[in-house]
Amino acid sequence: MTPFRQPLGQRPELLRMAQVEKTFHGGVIALRNMNLTVNEGDFVSLLGPSGCGKSTALKLVTGLMQPTSGRIDWAGEDGAGEKGAGDLGVVFQEPTLMPWARVMDNVYLPFRIRGVPFAEVRDEVLEVLRLVGLEKFQRAFPRELSGGMKMRVSIARALVTKPRLILMDEPFAALDEITRFKLNNDLLALREKIGCTVIFVTHSVFESVFLSDRVVVMAARPGRVIEELTVDAPYRRSEAFRTSAEYARYCRLASNALHRATGEAA
Ligand SMILES: Nc1ncnc2c1ncn2[C@@H]1O[C@H](COP(=O)(O)OP(=O)(O)OP(=O)(O)O)[C@@H](O)[C@H]1O
């Protein structure tokens, strides 16, 4: 059984942040005593007010930025291990595509960086484009695509290497509401097919509840986790879930937690 089909309490641990602190030059304490465990198959949203350190937490998980103190440990490593490039896929708010390259070449990029010839991974590139619904646009250039389509390319590029963990930093924040709903639905369908683990940063209570099985609420100054809400509603979630009393109840709980987080920061 893929881990995300297992009950939350029974999934193997993937990643643990323990008492992580990040202080930037100039003395800004972005995170202090940040504790978070992510298990294989989890869809975890980091929800919190602006400046509470959500993006900093993601950057620390990538290993491109180091904590000032505390530990970030990965299952199966002794704690000091470097992440293999195939272990992480990252999607940002801006799709950050190469404008001069066709869709298929943008998606091929993570392999090209590793020196893998296109012929060897052509099938993987086309398969992931099919999964995000863009197989007909494989030869298009980014300028020919809508904002939502560019984001799909960015997601395809993050998924093409089949990473253990996908990090998403407000990927849909710049999109209109209808496109955002559609991409939320499609992201869950993709997860259903691929079974990946996701850490998803968002400001949106509605988005976090719709997507996640765990909503982790953070407070600012200093940034840290203050509450966690388990969304115990079955996947695959549909429009019926989006309009259900159950969804409204979870949104109310998450919204109250966010108010407490903001109140703590005031
Ligand atoms: N490179 C940096 N140098 C100094 N301060 C920084 C740096 N990066 C982030 N910060 C500060 O650290 C704090 C946390 O920033 P971060 O971007 O992680 O928050 P966030 O929750 O993702 O915010 P938002 O939701 O607005 O994107 C903020 O006060 C920010 O100004």
The ligand as a MOL file (V3000), in Angstrom:
LIG
                    3D

  0  0  0     0  0            999 V3000
M  V30 BEGIN CTAB
M  V30 COUNTS 31 33 0 0 0
M  V30 BEGIN ATOM
M  V30 1 N 17.5120 36.5230 3.5920 0
M  V30 2 C 16.9190 37.1420 4.6160 0
M  V30 3 N 17.5760 38.0710 5.3320 0
M  V30 4 C 16.9830 38.6800 6.3880 0
M  V30 5 N 15.7150 38.4390 6.7910 0
M  V30 6 C 15.0210 37.5340 6.0980 0
M  V30 7 C 15.5690 36.8250 4.9770 0
M  V30 8 N 14.6260 35.9610 4.4830 0
M  V30 9 C 13.5460 36.1270 5.2790 0
M  V30 10 N 13.7670 37.0540 6.2290 0
M  V30 11 C 12.8390 37.4650 7.2960 0
M  V30 12 O 12.4860 36.2960 8.0200 0
M  V30 13 C 11.1130 36.3400 8.3770 0
M  V30 14 C 10.4140 35.1020 7.8050 0
M  V30 15 O 10.3930 35.2230 6.3700 0
M  V30 16 P 9.7000 34.1390 5.4410 0
M  V30 17 O 9.8100 34.6220 4.0300 0
M  V30 18 O 10.2230 32.7980 5.7580 0
M  V30 19 O 8.1790 34.2170 5.9330 0
M  V30 20 P 6.8420 33.6920 5.2360 0
M  V30 21 O 5.9870 33.1670 6.3280 0
M  V30 22 O 7.1790 32.7700 4.1330 0
M  V30 23 O 6.2410 35.0500 4.6590 0
M  V30 24 P 5.2370 35.2930 3.4210 0
M  V30 25 O 3.9970 34.5120 3.7380 0
M  V30 26 O 5.0080 36.7750 3.4500 0
M  V30 27 O 5.9530 34.8110 2.1930 0
M  V30 28 C 10.5620 37.6510 7.8630 0
M  V30 29 O 10.6140 38.5840 8.9060 0
M  V30 30 C 11.5330 38.0170 6.7570 0
M  V30 31 O 11.5760 39.4130 6.5800 0
M  V30 END ATOM
M  V30 BEGIN BOND
M  V30 1 1 1 2
M  V30 2 1 2 3
M  V30 3 2 2 7
M  V30 4 2 3 4
M  V30 5 1 4 5
M  V30 6 2 5 6
M  V30 7 1 6 7
M  V30 8 1 6 10
M  V30 9 1 7 8
M  V30 10 2 8 9
M  V30 11 1 9 10
M  V30 12 1 10 11
M  V30 13 1 11 12
M  V30 14 1 11 30
M  V30 15 1 12 13
M  V30 16 1 13 14
M  V30 17 1 13 28
M  V30 18 1 14 15
M  V30 19 1 15 16
M  V30 20 2 16 17
M  V30 21 1 16 18
M  V30 22 1 16 19
M  V30 23 1 19 20
M  V30 24 2 20 21
M  V30 25 1 20 22
M  V30 26 1 20 23
M  V30 27 1 23 24
M  V30 28 2 24 25
M  V30 29 1 24 26
M  V30 30 1 24 27
M  V30 31 1 28 29
M  V30 32 1 28 30
M  V30 33 1 30 31
M  V30 END BOND
M  V30 END CTAB
M  END
